[in-house]
Amino acid sequence: MRRSLATAAQIFLIFLALTGACVAGEKPSGFDFCAPPLRPLCIDATAADDACDAQVQAFIKTVFRYRECLEKETQRAVREANDVLEAWKCRTGALTCR
């Protein structure tokens, strides 16, 4: 029974990682939550098996998706910062704007 609960918990954690689960509720405007990958629990187990291999492969894919998400969020944040600076410069007269 205990092993089946651990396996179910591992499967659930992998599911959350693969689906890019995010915080419940509405996300703040312009922000996309990048769910960090979860280390496979089987890595700390004594035996390596096919199920653990599948978890490791899923983890690696999740790491790449996480990295892509972080890159997109970084680009979005830089664009937002540039928009704020431009708006501020227009408002203060440091930049001629419409």
CORQUI-V186271 format. One record per pair of residues at least 24 apart in sequence whose C-alpha atoms are under 8 Angstrom apart, sorted by the first residue. I is the first residue (numbers start at 1). J is the second residue. D is the distance in Angstrom with one decimal. If there is no record, write none. Layout:
{{I:J:D} {I:J:D}}
//
This chain:
{{10:40:7.4} {10:41:6.6} {13:38:7.2} {14:38:7.3} {14:40:7.7} {14:55:7.3} {14:58:7.5} {14:59:7.7} {17:59:7.9} {17:62:6.6} {18:58:7.4} {18:62:6.1} {30:76:7.8} {31:73:7.3} {32:73:6.6} {34:66:6.2} {34:69:5.7} {34:70:6.4} {35:66:6.7} {36:63:7.6} {36:66:6.2} {37:62:5.8} {37:63:5.7} {37:66:6.8}}
//
